[in-house]
Amino acid sequence: MEQEKYIGMDVHQATICVAVLDGRGKLIMECILETKAATILEFLRGLHGSLSVTFEEGTSAAWLYDLLKPHVSHLVVCDPRKNALLQDGSKSDRIDARKLAELLRGN
């Protein structure tokens, strides 16, 4: 059976902070990637199973959407103004990436 992975990406010009949750909501990986197509695609190729990805709308959103769409099962670009969960509590790129993955999973 194919394992679902939920991936939250906190995207910046030079780097992307990534959090990957499994189907039970357990954090299985955190990393920082360069915001480069080859680096992102290499990262995705290293993951197995059905991949669901989310990131917030921003200056890189269109480029990243076009890059990711053919390589993932489900892709959501969200409006940062509507993500109240991201504004609650502690704030860091790592925490934001994890909260995005949790929202995508439905927590």
C-alpha positions as CSV (number, residue, x, y, z in Angstrom):
1,M,0.0,0.0,0.0
2,E,1.3,3.5,-0.9
3,Q,2.1,5.7,2.1
4,E,0.7,9.2,2.0
5,K,3.2,12.0,2.8
6,Y,2.1,15.6,3.7
7,I,4.7,18.2,2.9
8,G,4.6,21.8,4.2
9,M,7.0,24.3,2.6
10,D,7.8,27.7,4.0
11,V,9.2,29.3,0.8
12,H,11.8,32.1,0.7
13,Q,13.9,33.5,-2.1
14,A,17.0,31.5,-1.3
15,T,15.7,28.6,0.8
16,I,12.7,26.5,1.5
17,C,12.1,25.1,5.0
18,V,10.3,21.7,4.6
19,A,8.4,19.5,7.0
20,V,7.2,16.0,6.0
21,L,4.4,14.2,8.0
22,D,3.4,10.6,7.5
23,G,-0.3,9.5,7.2
24,R,-0.6,9.3,11.0
25,G,0.7,12.9,11.4
26,K,4.1,11.9,12.7
27,L,6.9,14.2,11.7
28,I,9.3,12.1,9.6
29,M,11.6,14.7,8.2
30,E,12.6,18.4,8.4
31,C,15.1,20.0,6.1
32,I,16.1,23.2,4.4
33,L,16.4,23.2,0.6
34,E,17.9,25.7,-1.8
35,T,15.1,27.4,-3.9
36,K,16.4,25.7,-7.1
37,A,14.4,23.4,-9.4
38,A,17.1,20.7,-9.4
39,T,17.4,20.6,-5.6
40,I,13.6,20.5,-5.1
41,L,13.0,17.7,-7.6
42,E,15.9,15.7,-6.2
43,F,14.3,16.0,-2.7
44,L,10.9,14.8,-4.1
45,R,12.5,11.9,-5.9
46,G,13.8,10.7,-2.5
47,L,10.3,10.4,-1.0
48,H,8.2,7.4,-1.7
49,G,4.4,7.2,-1.7
50,S,1.7,9.6,-2.5
51,L,2.9,13.2,-2.0
52,S,0.6,16.1,-1.0
53,V,2.3,19.5,-0.8
54,T,1.3,22.9,0.4
55,F,2.9,26.3,0.5
56,E,1.8,29.9,0.9
57,E,1.1,32.2,-2.0
58,G,4.1,34.6,-2.6
59,T,6.5,35.8,-5.2
60,S,7.7,32.3,-6.1
61,A,4.2,30.6,-6.0
62,A,3.6,30.4,-9.8
63,W,7.1,29.1,-10.5
64,L,7.0,26.5,-7.7
65,Y,3.4,25.4,-8.6
66,D,4.5,24.7,-12.2
67,L,7.6,22.9,-11.0
68,L,5.8,20.7,-8.4
69,K,2.5,19.9,-10.1
70,P,3.7,17.1,-12.4
71,H,5.5,15.4,-9.5
72,V,2.9,15.3,-6.7
73,S,-0.5,13.8,-6.1
74,H,-2.1,16.9,-4.5
75,L,-0.9,20.5,-4.5
76,V,-2.4,23.4,-2.5
77,V,-1.3,27.0,-2.7
78,C,-2.8,28.8,0.3
79,D,-3.5,32.4,1.2
80,P,-1.2,33.4,4.1
81,R,-3.8,35.9,5.3
82,K,-6.3,33.0,5.9
83,N,-3.9,30.9,7.9
84,A,-4.6,32.0,11.4
85,L,-2.9,28.9,12.8
86,L,0.4,30.1,11.5
87,Q,0.0,33.3,13.4
88,D,-0.7,31.6,16.8
89,G,2.1,30.7,19.1
90,S,5.8,30.3,18.3
91,K,7.0,31.5,14.9
92,S,9.9,30.3,12.8
93,D,10.3,28.9,9.3
94,R,10.6,25.4,10.7
95,I,7.4,25.7,12.8
96,D,5.5,27.3,9.9
97,A,6.4,24.5,7.5
98,R,5.2,21.9,10.1
99,K,2.0,23.8,10.7
100,L,1.3,23.9,6.9
101,A,1.8,20.2,6.7
102,E,-0.6,19.6,9.6
103,L,-3.2,21.9,8.0
104,L,-2.9,19.9,4.8
105,R,-3.3,16.6,6.6
106,G,-6.4,17.9,8.2
107,N,-5.3,18.4,11.8
